[in-house]
Amino acid sequence: MPNMDEFLAVILGGGQGKRLFPLTAERAKPAVPIAGKYRLIDIPISNCINSGIFKISVLTQFLSVSLHRHISRTYVFDNFHSGSVQIWAAEQSMENTDWYQGTADAVRKQRSEILTTRAKHVLILAGDHLYRMDYAKMAEFHLDNNADITVAVQPILKEDAHRFGILKSSEDGRITRFAEKPKDPVVLGEMVSRDDPASPFLGSMGIYIFRMDVLMDVLRHDYAERKMDDFGGDIIPSLIERGKRVFGFNFEGYWRDIGTIRTFYETNLELTEDDPPFDFFDPKHPIFTHPRYLPASHISGCSLKEALVAEGSHIRNSTIQHSIIGLRSQIGAGTQIKDTIVMGGDWYGNLRNGAPLGIGRNCSIECAIIDKNASIGDNVIIEPFPNDAEIDGDYYYVREGVVIIPKHTTIPAGTVIKP
């Protein structure tokens, strides 16, 4: 097995997260809650720890306060451990006065920090994916092939090819061509890498291992001047053209890019199923998060079916189906919740305007995301919208057909939100 002390993980915190708005109106994309009690950033950091990578850095830029707070409270190694999770925020310097312009540009502007780690290889990760991967296996593949860059790839359905960066692979796993979200049938025909009519393509997962010297070379100023700011769209194709040893590491496990409201919504609700495609119950490869000292949830007179309920919640005489109930959720009697993500609260009590946190009595909520610290009055009704609905309401948003109640929002009693 490879020496994982020679690997540095760099997790990209992402940009403004416009596709996840309004969940990103007050937080960075990797800080968005998932599965009731975790945050998106917990996924790549946990994968690193489970893979034996303890040199971890997170690049942040937009609305990063809550992300910084979560990381600093959660990932604390003791004095007898060489590992750490560092936060590298975008900052102005004599050389750089602008924001990160893309994934590669973000890493470029932190190249001096990367060099000080004295790592031999750099693992580049995204902060908004849900999956479980042993990076040590990918590292072993990378070293065995003497690769300059290794890209994690996954089989892609024919109808989904236009949404991914598609890589052409030879029999020995070497990548010979790259096409960014191809739609031309001729190009697609040339990019077939698998003998599978349903999934003939290999798509990039946005996970890369670079040899340190190769990474430093592509972060030089000449690349910056050529506006090569993105790994997938710019750097990887350029390195293939230059004859670098670029290999594809095949990963056929569960993986979701949850960068949009619809994929975020559907991915969360999949977790409530009896046989979920992604299982948090894995004692050998746990997903870590901030430890909270909350009481067990109190559930009285309720009907629950396909529900995840986080700790610290109080639910009375309610019906909950195919839904996620987050930390410290308060749900009143007679309320029905279906196909909904309730993110819960950061505290107990009231909002600043005196409205009680949580969901009131006799509400009917379906196909919605209730962000943290929301106050939903009694007798509120939320009904499903068509999947293509896009609305900016007084108290809510509709994105891709999903009703979203933003963080800290108060919904007056008796409000009806429907098509």
N, C-alpha and C positions, 0 to 999 in steps of 0.2 A: 504494500500500500504506500502511497505517496506521503511525504512529510508535510502535513497540512500546516505546520508552522511557517512554511515558505509561501503560503497563499494569503493574500489580503482580499477581503470582500468589500466592494464599494456598492452601496445600495443607493439607487437614484430616487430621490424624493418626488420627482415629477414637477411639472409646471403648475399652472393655475387650476388645473383640474376642471376645466369648463364643462366637460362631458358628464361630470358627476355633480354639477351644480343643481340644487342649492346645498347639497351635503358638504360641499367644499366652500361655502360662503364664509365660514368662520374657522376653517381648519385646513391643513394640508391634506392632500389626497391619501397619503399613507396613514394618516391619523383617523380616517373614517372607521367607525366601529363595524365589526362583522361578527356574525354568529352569537350575538347577544352579549359577549363579554370581552372579545378580543379587538384588536385594531389591525388594519391591513399590514402594517409594518412588522407585526409579530411573526408573520409567515416567513419572510426571507431571513430574519434574524434567527428564528428557531431552527430553520433548515441549516444555517451556518453552524450553530452550536451543536446540533445533532450530527453534523458532518465533521466535527473536529476543527472548524475554523473559528478562531477566537480573536483575530484581528479584523474588526468590522468597523466601517465608517459609513455614515449616512449623509448624503448630500441633500441639503434642504434650501428652500428659497422662499416660497410663498406661505404666509400664515402658519408659521412653524412653531409657535409657542406651545400649543398643546402637544405637538409631536415631540418637541424637546423634553417637555415635562414627563411624558409617558416613558420615553427612553431612559431618562436619567433616574427615574424611580424604579424602573423594571430591571434593567440590565446592568447590574452592579457586580463586578467580580471582586473577590477579596484580594488583600495585599500579597498573597502568596501565589497569585495567578497572573500570568503575563498578558492575559487577554483584556480587551476593552471594547466598548461600543462608543466610538467618537462621533460627534456631530460636526460636520463641515458645512457651515452656512455660507451662502453667497455673500461676498464682501467686496468692497472697492479697494483697489491697490494702485500703486503708481503705474502698473502695467495694464490693469483692467478696471474699467469704470462702469461697465454695463452688467446686466443680469446674464444668467446662463442662457445661451441661445439654442441649446439642444443637448442631447445626452452626452455626446462626445465633448462638446464645449464645456459642460459642467465638470467633467473629469479633467479636461485640459487646464482649467483654472485652478485645479487642486494638485497639479503634478508635483509641486515641491513637497506637499504633505505626503503624497504617495511614495515618493522616493525615500523620505525619512523613515518609512516603515521597514526598509531593507528587505522587502518581500521579493521573491523571484517571479511570482506569477500574480496576476490580478483578476479576480472574479467580479464581473460586472453584473448586477442584478437590478430588477425593477421592484418598486415598492407597492405595486397594485395587482399582484397575481395571487391566486390561491392554488397551491400544489404542495406536495411533499417530495423532496428530492435529496438523495445522498450525493452531495457535491464531490465527495471523495472518489466516487466511481467515475464521475466526469473528469476529475483531475487525473486519475490513473489513465484513462483513455487519452487525455491530452499529452501526458508524458510518454506513454507507449508509442504514440505516433509522431513524437518529436514535433508537435504542432506549434506553429506561431500563434494561431488563434483557433480555439474550439468554440463552436456555436451549438447550443442545445437546440435540437430540432424535434418536431413531432409530426406524425402523419396528419395530413389535412384533407378534408373532404373536398371533392371536386367543386361543389357549389360554394365553398367557403374560401377558395383560393384568392379571390379578389380582396380579401380583408387582411391578408398576411404578406410578409416578405417571404417569397418562395425561393428555395435553394435547390440547385441541381447537384446531385451527389453521384460520384462514381462508385464502383463496386467496393473499393477499399475505404469508403467513407469520406474521401476528399471532396470538398466543395469546389466546383468548377465554374459555377455561374450563379448570379443572384438577380431576382426580379422583384421590385417593390410593388406589391398589390397588383399583379398583372390581370388584365382583362382581355387582351388580344388572344383569340383562340390559337393563332399560330405560335405565339410565345408560350402559351400554356402547354401546347403540344411538345415543345422543346424542353420543358421543365419537368417532365415526368421522371420520377426517381424510384417509384415503387411499383411492383407488379400486383397492384390492387385497383381494380376499376373504380371502387367507391372512394378510396383515399390514395390517389396516385402521386400526391405531392408531399414534399417536406417543407414545413413552415418554421421560420425562426421563432423561438420562444422569448427572444430578448435577453438571453442568458449567455454570457461570453466569458471565456478564459483567455487572457492575453499573457504571453511571455512579457516580462517587464520591459526588456529592451525594445521589443516591437511596439508596445504601447507608448513608450516615451517617443519613439520615432514618429508615430502617427499624430502625436500631440504637439509636434513642432509647429513653429510659426507659419511655415509655408502652407501647412494644411489649414491653419486658421484663416490665412489670407485667402484661401480658395473656398472659404465658407463651407468647409466640410465639418458640420457641427453635429451630425447624427451618426451613431454607430450603424444602424440598420440601413439607412438610406444612402450614406456617403462612405463611411470608413470601410465597412466590410466589402462592398463591391470594388472599391479601389484596391484593397489588398489582394483580392482574388485576381484582378487584372495585372497586378505587379508580380504575380507568381508566388506569393507567400503561401506557406503550408496552412491552409484553412480546412479544418475538418468539422464534420457534423456528428455530434453525440446524440444518438437516438434515445428518445424518452417517450415511452408509450403509456405512462401513468396518467392520472387525472391532472389536468392543468386548465385554469381559466384565467383569461385576462378580463378583469372586472372593472374596466375603465369607464363604462357607461351606466346610466341609471337602470336600463333594462337588464343588462347582464348582472349588475350588482344585485338587483331585486331577485332575479330568477336563481342566481347562484346561492344566495342566502336561503331561499325557501326550499331549494333542493336538500339542504342540510337537515330539514325537519322530517324527511321521508324515512320510512322504516328501514330501508337499505340505502343510505345516502351514498352518492358517488365519492364524496370525500368524508373521511371518518376522523373526527377529532379524538376518538377514543383509541389511541395508539400509545401504550405505555413505553414502548421502545423509542418512539420518535414523537415526543409530545410537542405541542405548540405552547410556548410560554407566553405569559402576559403579566401585567401588574398584579401582584397578590393583594387581595382586598380582605379586610376583616369584617365581613358582612354576615348577618344572620341567615339561616336557611329561609328559603321562600315560604311564605304562609299562604296556602291555597285552600279555600273553604267553599264547598258546595259547587264546584266547577265541573264542567265537561271539557276535557282536553283531548285533542286528537292531532297527532303529528305536530307537536309543539316542543320548542326548546324554551325553557324558562331559566333565566339566570338568577343568581342568588340575590337576596335582599328584597325580593318582590312581595307584594301583598295583593292577592287577587280574590275577590269575593263573588260568589254566585254568578260566574260568567261562563260563556261558551267560547272556547278558543280552538280554532282549526287551522292547520297548515300555516303556522305563524311562529315568529320568534319574539320572545318577550325578554327585553334586556334588563340590565342591572337596575335595581331599585324601582321597578315599575309598580305603579299603584293603579289598580283597575277596579272600578266600582261595580256594584251589583247590577245584574240585568244586562250587562254589556256583551255584545257579540263581536268577535274579531275573527276575520278570515283572510287568508292570503296576505298577511300584513307583517311588516317588520316594525316592532316597537322598540326603540333604542333605550328607553328608560331614562334615568336621571342621574345627575352627578351628586345630588344631595336629596334629603327629605325635606318636605315643607312646602313653601310657597315661592312663586316668582316675586320679583321686585314690586310688581303691581298688585300683589296680594293674591293672585290666582293660584289655586292649589296645583301642585305638580301632579301629572298623571292623567288618566282617562276617567271621566265621570261615570255616572250611572245611566243605564238604559241607552247606551250608544250602539250604533251599528256601523262597523268599519270594515271595509273590504278593499283589497288591492291598493294598499297605501304603505308609505314609509313615514313613521312618526319619529322625527329626530329627537335628540336628547332635550330634556328639560322643557318639554311642551306641556301646556295645560289645555286639556280638552274638556269642555263643559258637559253637563248632562244633556242627554237626548240629541247628541250630534250624530249626523248620518253622513257617511262617505261611501259613495258607490263607484263601481268600476267605470273607467273611461275606455274608449277605443284605443288600441295600441299605438295609433299614430297621433294621438291628441297631445298638443303642446299649448299650455295655458299658463298665464301669470295672473293668479287671483289675488284678492286682498289679503287672505291669510294663508294661502297655499300656492303651490305650483303643480302643474301636471307635465311630466316629462315621459315621453314614450308610453303614454297611457297610465303611468303610475302617479297617484296623488302623493305629494310630498308636503308634510307639515314641517317647516324649518325649525331649527333649534331656537329655543326660548320663545316660541310663538304661543299666543293665547287664542283659542278658538271659542267664541262665545257659546253659551248653552243654546240648543235648538238650531244651530247652524246646519244647513244641508249643502253638501258638495256632491253634485252629480252632473252627468252630461246634459 
